[in-house]
Amino acid sequence: MNAIYYNRVENKIKLLPFSEAFSLRCAYVLSKYITITGNSYLYICFEKIFENAKLELKLKVLQGEAKHENDELNSLFSRISETIKMHRKIKHPTPRDILFLKKIEKTVDLFWKEYMEANLKKFAKFGLSQLEVFLASNEIKVMSVSVENPESDKDVYVPTSKILMLDFEDLEMKHFFFLPSIFFEDEYFGQFLPEELPLYYEPVFSFPNIIGFEADELKSLKLSCLNEALPFWDKFGVWYDACGEEQTDKSKQIFYDEVFPLTKNLNEKLNDSSFFKRHYHNSPIEIKYEVVMGEIPLQTIWAFYDKLGIIPDETKEELNTFRNNDLYKNKRIPFIANLVDITNILQVDKISEEIENESIVPPSRKTLNID
């Protein structure tokens, strides 16, 4: 039972990192395995990825971020970049040249330090940076997709189309998609054709806002419910195989007769845990977020991510060649998704609103002093 969470970091993306952090936490607790794919894991590993960044990379990142936020800063970084390129071409730099370059690097580091501190603070609020320990221990795996060519299968990369088609060599693994709550918003769910809608789905788990849970708490929570999770994971596999057959009545019966009762046992154990009770005790309002499970056509997953705007054009072209293929046209899979009760939206932590309104580009200096 491997939950796949797919997302790409794009300017037009509507999925807030706050929502992503909640989904990843739920998926980690509920699933035997979890795999992040796309490139949103950059948020989680932000500090580790950039801790040894070279001068040119720092400038590239700063300039890329400022490009969308601040024309003056973007122009400044461009001039610095061109200056560095010219100095790099000097075959025999004088001590004055070397000193000048060091002054530039020191100045860029001031921007970089401010940028890193602001973003690390932001990602900690999202609840994403706390998950890095799971990636380091391989408890959450990353399926790498090339940013330049999302259909590349060279080196460690997996083509995005193969991920969305669940076309993997390890056929024994039960891969499914863990979807964010935005899936059920009318902009997406309300636009699906009747044949694209889930065949059935039910609320099966309820969670508090576990954004504040640290990694060790999530791990302890998962371990404390292992006795209830094991039979659920096992029966999930039986149901998964039935979803791949043509008899929809059979898979539906297995879900309601065999899987559904086990989800109730696991949900009761989760909500009886000291972690959940402590959260509810410390929270002024007891809010529960429902997690649903059901059976869905695979191509509905494609339609959702396409409407969300995160399927690259190269991948769309590849998927289109398989849309009329009987194997993928009629394929059905289990899915799990967050379902946010609309009555609770106004009561959710204000942190999500604050984060949404903040700029992700913190550098405030607009002058360069290297005299």
Secondary structure by P-SEA (a helix, b strand, c coil): cbbbbbbbbcccccccaaaaaaaaaaaaacccbbbbccccccccccccccccccaaaaaaaaaaaaccccaaaaaaaaaaaaaaaaaaacccccaaaaaaaaaaaaaaaaaaaaaaaaaaaaaaaaccccaaaaaaaccccccccccccccccccccccaaaaaacccccccccccccccccccccccccccccccccccccccccccccccccaaaaaaaaaaaaaaaaaaaaaaaaaaaaaacccaaaaaaaaacccaaaaaaaaaaaaacaaaaaaaaacccbbbbbbbbbbbcaaaaaaaaaaaccccaaaaaaaaacccccccccbbbbbbbbbbcccccccccaaaaaaaacccccccccccccc
